[in-house]
Structure formats: structure tokens, C-alpha cells
């Protein structure tokens, strides 16, 4: 069994901090739904959901 405390020195860790994210939801009739989530202002702690289409 390998030692789980060892790490590979070639590994890199990244952190992504999003302020806005958009999702597309597919539909059989190609009427795709679009949703955008963005950080609320001024605190930036909560997310606001917006429907873009339809």
C-alpha cells in the first residue's frame, strides 16, 4: 500500500474564484434554457439567479 501522506512534486493546485457563471440546459426541441448566476453586490457572498432564455 502506498503512503497517502506523500504528494507528487509535479502536481499543481489551482483555485478559481468565479464572479459570474452561465449554464445552458439542452432541450429536445432545441429551445435551450440559459441561466446566469452572479455574485450579489456589495458583499459578494450570495448568488443571484437570472433566467436569460427563454
PyMOL commands that set and color helices and strands:
alter all, ss='L'
color gray80, all
select strands_A, chain A and resi 20-25+33-39+47-53
alter strands_A, ss='S'
color yellow, strands_A
deselect
rebuild
show_as cartoon
